[in-house]
Amino acid sequence: MADKALKVGIVGYGHLGQFLVEKIQSEGAEVGLQLAFVWNRNADKLKDSLPKDLILHDLSDFTQRDTDVIVEVCHPLIVKEFGVRFLSHAHFLVGSPSALSDGQLEQDLRTAAKQQGKTLYVPSGALWGGQDIQKMNDSGTLRALSIRMSKHPSCFRLTGGLLSDWTEGEGRRVLYRGSVAELCPIAPNNVNTMAAAAIAASKLGFHGVTGEIVSDTALADYHIVEVDVTGPDGFSVKTVRQNPAKLGAVTGNATYNSFWSSLLVCKGHGGRVYLC
């Protein structure tokens, strides 16, 4: 695979999907990537941006395209509906890892990757120190992990109208603190960083990792992600990541390039889950 261009299918054409498509179009030849197809729920959005032969109108037809890696960047429901099928055909980079808070789905995807000899890639996104967390997890030294994500209220996409009553200038409000497993269905588009952390800390898992989301009207220019790691004998690490972001943006600016870097390492790691 290293001797030929990696053929990439992009599922979703929101801000992140557009970014990845444009990067592959402009830099793909230099880094060994090329587009296999692009799918979007509204195919009309693709007509003015892509050649007709790259537009996939029916996602179920993905098997008809020669694809090495399928990249999902749209919604956890796509992971649930198509994830196992994707892995029967190609490596799969899941851009909505909050879907894996469903324990049965996570197990099904792990099993499919192993049986098919494919890799389930989980991008680290806005998670700082993910590889170190994974090393501690694998060595049995990870005791606790918590992640706090603070954003302007316009940047949250929450179910059940949880933040529908916010007003400008109200300040800081803790919206949720508890297990990441219970948080993912509440904020499926906002907590992929926490989901990636739960994958890295697999021995703690989604139920053992603590997540907190905070609405703060003072954060008009950036998102803040704080990660607290606890190990044995008093060992601890705390990181604070300040990620520039526009008002209303679900994804911070630096996360786009982080996602691109994750895609560049998708060369196949044989039947496993790989945090990248």
Solvent accessible surface area in square Angstrom, and as a share of the most:
residue,aa,sasa,rsa
1,M,90,0.40
2,A,96,0.74
3,D,150,0.78
4,K,110,0.47
5,A,32,0.25
6,L,0,0.00
7,K,45,0.19
8,V,0,0.00
9,G,0,0.00
10,I,0,0.00
11,V,0,0.00
12,G,1,0.01
13,Y,11,0.04
14,G,32,0.31
15,H,148,0.66
16,L,31,0.15
17,G,0,0.00
18,Q,50,0.22
19,F,46,0.19
20,L,0,0.00
21,V,1,0.01
22,E,97,0.44
23,K,39,0.16
24,I,7,0.04
25,Q,94,0.42
26,S,82,0.53
27,E,58,0.26
28,G,0,0.00
29,A,105,0.82
30,E,148,0.66
31,V,58,0.34
32,G,22,0.22
33,L,4,0.02
34,Q,79,0.35
35,L,18,0.09
36,A,13,0.10
37,F,0,0.00
38,V,0,0.00
39,W,22,0.08
40,N,20,0.10
41,R,172,0.63
42,N,84,0.43
43,A,22,0.17
44,D,90,0.47
45,K,92,0.39
46,L,0,0.00
47,K,123,0.52
48,D,149,0.77
49,S,56,0.36
50,L,12,0.06
51,P,72,0.45
52,K,184,0.78
53,D,104,0.54
54,L,33,0.16
55,I,9,0.05
56,L,7,0.03
57,H,127,0.57
58,D,75,0.39
59,L,7,0.04
60,S,55,0.36
61,D,49,0.25
62,F,3,0.01
63,T,76,0.44
64,Q,139,0.62
65,R,59,0.22
66,D,98,0.51
67,T,9,0.05
68,D,18,0.10
69,V,0,0.00
70,I,0,0.00
71,V,0,0.00
72,E,0,0.00
73,V,19,0.11
74,C,45,0.27
75,H,58,0.26
76,P,15,0.09
77,L,114,0.57
78,I,7,0.04
79,V,0,0.00
80,K,126,0.53
81,E,106,0.48
82,F,13,0.05
83,G,0,0.00
84,V,68,0.39
85,R,106,0.39
86,F,0,0.00
87,L,0,0.00
88,S,61,0.40
89,H,51,0.23
90,A,2,0.01
91,H,14,0.06
92,F,0,0.00
93,L,0,0.00
94,V,0,0.00
95,G,12,0.12
96,S,7,0.04
97,P,2,0.01
98,S,4,0.02
99,A,11,0.08
100,L,1,0.00
101,S,25,0.16
102,D,57,0.29
103,G,50,0.48
104,Q,121,0.54
105,L,14,0.07
106,E,31,0.14
107,Q,100,0.45
108,D,55,0.29
109,L,0,0.00
110,R,73,0.27
111,T,51,0.30
112,A,7,0.06
113,A,1,0.00
114,K,156,0.66
115,Q,138,0.62
116,Q,88,0.39
117,G,41,0.40
118,K,52,0.22
119,T,0,0.00
120,L,1,0.00
121,Y,0,0.00
122,V,0,0.00
123,P,7,0.04
124,S,24,0.15
125,G,14,0.13
126,A,11,0.08
127,L,9,0.05
128,W,156,0.55
129,G,28,0.26
130,G,5,0.05
131,Q,87,0.39
132,D,88,0.45
133,I,5,0.02
134,Q,34,0.15
135,K,136,0.57
136,M,32,0.14
137,N,4,0.02
138,D,99,0.51
139,S,76,0.49
140,G,37,0.36
141,T,47,0.27
142,L,17,0.09
143,R,126,0.46
144,A,48,0.37
145,L,4,0.02
146,S,25,0.16
147,I,2,0.01
148,R,66,0.24
149,M,6,0.02
150,S,9,0.06
151,K,7,0.03
152,H,5,0.02
153,P,4,0.02
154,S,31,0.20
155,C,3,0.02
156,F,14,0.06
157,R,104,0.38
158,L,31,0.16
159,T,70,0.40
160,G,87,0.83
161,G,47,0.45
162,L,71,0.35
163,L,14,0.07
164,S,96,0.62
165,D,97,0.50
166,W,79,0.28
167,T,84,0.49
168,E,117,0.52
169,G,66,0.63
170,E,64,0.29
171,G,24,0.23
172,R,140,0.51
173,R,73,0.27
174,V,74,0.43
175,L,25,0.13
176,Y,36,0.14
177,R,145,0.53
178,G,23,0.22
179,S,23,0.15
180,V,0,0.00
181,A,10,0.07
182,E,110,0.50
183,L,0,0.00
184,C,2,0.01
185,P,82,0.51
186,I,46,0.23
187,A,0,0.00
188,P,22,0.14
189,N,51,0.26
190,N,6,0.03
191,V,0,0.00
192,N,38,0.19
193,T,11,0.07
194,M,0,0.00
195,A,0,0.00
196,A,1,0.00
197,A,0,0.00
198,A,1,0.01
199,I,5,0.03
200,A,0,0.00
201,A,0,0.00
202,S,55,0.35
203,K,140,0.59
204,L,48,0.24
205,G,17,0.17
206,F,14,0.06
207,H,143,0.64
208,G,38,0.37
209,V,0,0.00
210,T,37,0.22
211,G,0,0.00
212,E,8,0.04
213,I,0,0.00
214,V,0,0.00
215,S,0,0.00
216,D,22,0.11
217,T,14,0.08
218,A,81,0.63
219,L,14,0.07
220,A,42,0.33
221,D,103,0.53
222,Y,64,0.24
223,H,7,0.03
224,I,35,0.18
225,V,4,0.02
226,E,26,0.12
227,V,3,0.02
228,D,54,0.28
229,V,12,0.07
230,T,57,0.33
231,G,5,0.05
232,P,42,0.26
233,D,153,0.79
234,G,76,0.73
235,F,96,0.40
236,S,79,0.51
237,V,67,0.38
238,K,116,0.49
239,T,34,0.20
240,V,94,0.54
241,R,35,0.13
242,Q,111,0.49
243,N,4,0.02
244,P,72,0.45
245,A,8,0.06
246,K,156,0.66
247,L,105,0.52
248,G,23,0.23
249,A,27,0.21
250,V,41,0.24
251,T,38,0.22
252,G,3,0.03
253,N,75,0.39
254,A,41,0.32
255,T,15,0.09
256,Y,39,0.15
257,N,87,0.45
258,S,27,0.18
259,F,8,0.03
260,W,17,0.06
261,S,61,0.40
262,S,3,0.02
263,L,0,0.00
264,L,57,0.28
265,V,62,0.36
266,C,0,0.00
267,K,80,0.34
268,G,27,0.26
269,H,66,0.29
270,G,54,0.52
271,G,21,0.20
272,R,108,0.40
273,V,20,0.12
274,Y,51,0.19
275,L,2,0.01
276,C,16,0.10
